Amino acid sequence: MTVALESNSFFMGIEYFAIFCSGLMGGLCAVRKNYDLFTMMITAWLTALAGGIIRDVMLGALPPVGIADKGFVMTALGSGFAIAFIHPEVDKLKWSMLTIDALSVGLFAVNGTSKAIIMGTSGMTAVFMGMFTALGGGLIRDMLLNDVPMVIRDRHWYAIPSAVGCVLTVFVCRGVQYGWLNFTAEVVLDSSIVVVVVVMRLLSVKFNIMLPGAVKRHNTYLPSQSKYLRRPIVHPQADDFQADDFDNETGEGRDDD
């Protein structure tokens, strides 16, 4: 059994394109910090493939595809080399790069989840593996560059679409395992899930949709604890022990209040 989107040359081409563009985004972060070419290439490689490396290590699929697949590795490193020359143009393509980034998140989420299911994990584990695949590269990139990770600092929907995509992919994979869906239906549904992830991400940015934070409150509904405070308990053998401070019935210090 293979990952559906990886068995089709068209979708494999899209995945290579997503890896390249994801690498461009990672390399651009290094450019903005004025790092050298080597750092740009390493940052691009980590952004594009580190999520898959985390997934494969946790699943025991060794060596990880992020260092074993020559095509993936060369594509990621090539994007880091390219960004050194085309970074002014890439920096201005806000919506185009945002769309490509969302596409890569959707593809990695579906592929990561499907691979975990194929290797016999539970549905919940597969969801986590899919999210590691989709978000792990950007997380490691930002930590390496000493930035607050994008998944935290971007209050628009970023992790939420990937989580939705992973959950939906679990249902599709189960449908294939139980014989409810054929291969063609799986490809169509997986492609639809990627589209859902992209649309959710773009709509959240376009219309400034964000998850709510903590509820602002100014009053608490707990009673004051000052009246429950007691004097320190003094052992009867202590030098400063006073008989009047000791309650014979409860064995506790009296509260004169």
C-alpha positions in Angstrom: 0.0 0.0 0.0 1.4 3.4 -1.0 0.5 7.0 -0.2 -2.1 7.9 -2.9 -0.7 11.3 -3.8 2.8 9.9 -4.1 1.7 7.3 -6.6 0.7 9.8 -9.3 3.4 11.7 -11.2 1.3 14.9 -11.3 1.0 15.0 -7.6 4.6 14.1 -7.2 5.4 17.1 -9.3 3.3 19.3 -7.1 5.1 17.9 -4.0 8.5 18.8 -5.5 7.2 22.2 -6.3 5.9 22.6 -2.7 9.3 21.5 -1.3 11.0 24.0 -3.5 8.7 26.9 -2.5 8.8 25.9 1.2 12.6 26.0 0.9 12.4 29.5 -0.6 10.3 30.6 2.4 12.9 29.2 4.8 15.8 30.6 2.9 14.2 34.0 2.8 14.1 34.1 6.6 17.9 33.6 6.6 18.3 36.3 4.0 16.3 38.8 6.1 18.8 38.1 9.0 21.8 38.7 6.7 23.2 35.1 7.0 25.5 33.5 4.5 24.7 31.1 1.6 25.4 28.0 3.6 22.9 29.1 6.3 20.3 29.9 3.6 20.6 26.4 2.1 20.5 24.6 5.5 17.5 26.7 6.6 15.7 26.0 3.3 16.4 22.2 3.7 15.2 22.2 7.3 12.0 24.2 6.4 11.1 21.8 3.6 12.1 18.5 5.0 12.6 18.6 8.8 9.0 17.8 9.4 9.2 14.6 7.4 12.5 13.7 9.2 10.7 14.0 12.6 7.8 11.9 11.4 10.1 9.1 10.0 12.3 9.0 13.1 9.2 8.7 15.3 7.7 6.0 13.1 11.0 4.1 12.8 11.1 4.6 9.0 14.9 4.9 8.7 16.7 6.5 7.1 14.3 9.4 7.0 13.2 10.6 3.5 14.6 14.0 4.3 18.1 12.7 4.0 17.5 9.5 1.9 15.6 10.8 -1.1 18.1 12.6 -3.4 15.4 14.4 -5.3 13.9 15.9 -2.2 17.2 16.9 -0.7 18.6 18.4 -3.9 15.3 20.3 -4.5 15.4 21.7 -0.9 19.1 22.7 -1.1 18.5 24.2 -4.6 15.8 26.4 -3.3 18.2 27.8 -0.7 20.8 28.5 -3.4 18.2 30.1 -5.6 16.8 32.4 -2.9 20.3 34.1 -2.6 19.6 35.6 -6.1 15.8 36.0 -6.3 15.0 37.1 -2.8 13.8 40.6 -3.8 11.2 39.1 -6.2 10.1 36.4 -3.7 9.8 38.9 -0.9 7.2 40.9 -2.9 5.1 37.8 -3.9 3.2 37.9 -0.6 -0.1 36.2 -1.7 1.6 33.8 -4.2 4.1 32.6 -1.5 1.3 32.5 1.1 -0.7 30.2 -1.2 2.3 28.0 -2.0 3.1 27.8 1.7 -0.5 26.7 2.4 -0.3 24.2 -0.4 2.8 22.7 1.1 1.2 22.5 4.5 -1.8 20.7 3.0 0.3 18.2 1.0 2.6 17.5 3.9 -0.4 17.0 6.3 -2.1 14.5 4.0 1.1 12.6 3.1 2.3 12.5 6.7 -1.0 11.2 8.0 -1.4 8.7 5.2 2.2 7.3 5.8 1.5 6.9 9.5 -1.7 5.0 8.9 0.0 2.8 6.4 2.6 1.9 9.0 -0.1 0.8 11.4 -0.5 3.7 13.8 -3.7 4.7 15.5 -5.8 7.5 14.0 -4.8 9.9 16.8 -1.1 9.1 16.3 -1.4 9.6 12.6 -2.9 13.1 13.1 0.1 14.1 15.2 2.5 12.6 12.6 0.7 14.6 9.9 1.0 17.8 11.9 4.7 17.2 12.6 5.2 16.7 8.9 3.3 19.9 8.0 4.6 22.2 10.8 7.8 20.7 12.1 10.1 22.2 9.4 8.9 25.8 10.1 9.1 25.2 13.8 12.8 24.0 13.7 13.6 26.9 11.3 12.3 29.5 13.6 14.0 28.0 16.6 17.3 27.8 14.7 17.0 31.5 13.7 16.0 32.5 17.3 12.5 33.6 16.2 9.1 32.9 17.8 7.8 30.0 15.8 5.3 30.9 13.0 2.8 28.5 14.4 2.6 30.6 17.6 3.2 34.2 16.4 0.8 34.1 13.4 -2.6 34.4 15.0 -4.4 33.6 11.8 -5.3 30.0 11.1 -2.1 28.1 10.5 -2.1 25.0 12.6 -5.9 24.6 12.6 -6.2 23.9 8.8 -3.4 21.3 9.0 -5.1 19.6 12.0 -8.4 19.6 10.0 -6.6 18.1 7.0 -5.0 15.4 9.1 -8.3 14.4 10.7 -10.1 14.2 7.4 -7.2 12.2 6.0 -7.6 9.6 8.7 -11.2 9.1 7.7 -10.2 8.7 4.1 -7.5 6.1 4.9 -9.9 4.1 7.1 -12.4 4.1 4.3 -9.7 2.7 2.0 -8.7 0.1 4.5 -12.3 -1.1 5.1 -12.9 -1.3 1.3 -15.4 1.6 1.2 -13.2 3.7 -1.1 -11.3 2.7 -4.2 -7.9 4.2 -5.2 -9.5 6.9 -7.5 -11.8 8.0 -4.7 -8.9 8.3 -2.4 -6.9 10.5 -4.7 -9.9 12.7 -5.3 -10.7 13.1 -1.6 -7.0 13.6 -0.6 -6.8 16.4 -3.3 -10.0 17.9 -1.9 -8.5 17.9 1.6 -5.5 19.8 0.3 -7.8 22.4 -1.2 -9.7 22.7 2.0 -6.5 23.4 3.9 -5.4 26.0 1.4 -8.8 27.8 1.4 -9.0 27.8 5.2 -5.6 29.4 5.5 -6.1 32.0 2.8 -9.6 33.0 4.1 -8.2 33.5 7.6 -5.6 35.9 6.3 -7.9 37.6 3.9 -10.6 38.3 6.4 -8.4 38.5 9.5 -10.0 35.5 11.1 -8.2 34.5 14.3 -8.9 32.2 17.2 -10.0 34.1 20.4 -7.5 34.4 23.3 -8.1 34.4 27.0 -11.3 36.0 28.2 -10.7 39.4 29.7 -12.0 39.5 33.3 -11.6 42.0 36.1 -13.4 40.3 39.0 -12.8 36.9 40.6 -15.4 34.7 42.2 -13.4 33.1 44.9 -13.8 34.2 48.6 -11.1 36.1 50.3 -8.6 33.7 51.9 -7.4 36.0 54.6 -10.0 34.8 57.1 -8.8 31.3 56.7 -5.3 32.1 57.6 -4.2 30.7 61.0 -1.4 31.4 63.3 1.6 29.1 62.9 1.3 25.8 64.9 3.8 25.8 67.8 4.9 22.5 69.2 4.2 22.1 73.0 7.9 21.5 73.7 9.0 24.7 72.0 10.4 27.5 74.1 7.8 30.1 72.9 4.8 27.8 73.4 1.8 29.4 75.2 -1.0 27.2 76.5 -3.6 29.7 75.5 -2.5 29.4 71.8 -3.2 25.7 71.7 -6.7 24.3 71.2 -7.0 21.0 73.1 -9.9 19.8 71.1 -8.6 20.3 67.6 -4.9 20.2 68.2 -4.6 23.4 66.2 -3.6 26.9 66.9 -6.6 29.1 67.9 -7.9 31.8 65.7 -8.9 34.7 67.9 -10.7 36.2 65.0 
